[in-house]
């Protein structure tokens, strides 16, 4: 079990000094006395926060530079909006003149995020800062955001530094009263993202992907059908080759038997020639010729005889006795 430190030891532990949050009453006093918050209004003080308001100076790409909304005709004031996908920079209505004992922490307004606006910029303001606040507004929604001067833009919580926290801080060389030149050059060449066109491109791309998917499926089906037909042709070719192989085997067997028979006949002829001689063979051939000739003559004689027999025979003439 952990031992509890005696009260004498706890009293020796150094307690760090924390910055003190400036209260509502002090914020109202600063506004009324125009001390570290200048050009402010009492209504912007809420609790421990002060809500900075949008000024009339706007840096917009379509205007090719900074413009003052208050100096524009009424018809052009309605065109001062943050388009979907666009970034616009604005300056605050209030100015700050912070001493070396006060710092501020910025907090984006929740209502702006509900309208599709993201606040861009640094959110910590050092002591001795002097000038307006520079705020970027990015519209991530699909609707326009109207730029209205003096509307609440961003909140700030102020802290008073204590003791050792107050150090030697150098004051910025210039007071922020307008947009920096480098930012104006950036906006002059800036092209806002057209979310509508991007959405249409995404939709078109989706349709193209679906079409390509259909073509791939069709191509796969065609390949499967073509492969099936190739398999069928391969089976037919295999059957034809098997039939040809069997026929070739049968032909080879027949040729082998015929060859064996011819060889046997040649052997028999050789044996006969050897045993009886050439004269005997000639004698047999001559006898065969004579028999054939005799048969031919006999057939011819028989044919003549048969023809004569079938012909009508002449009748003998009778003699009549003369009358005496």
WOKA-V979002 format. One line per field, one symbol per residue. phi: phi as a letter, one per 30 degrees, with the letter a starting at -180 (. if undefined). A space follows every 50 residues. Layout:
phi = ???
This chain:
phi = .dddddddddddddcddcdcddddddddddddchddccidbddddbiccb cdcddddbcbddchkdbcddcdddddddddbcdeiccbcbcdddccbddd cbbbcdbdddddddciccdckdcbcdeidbkdccbcccccccbdcdccei ddcacbccbcdbhdddcdcddedbddcaddddddddddcdcddddddddd dddddddddddddddddddddddddddddddddddddddddddddddddd dddddddddddddddddddddddddciddddddddddddddddddddddd ddddeddddddddddddcccdddd
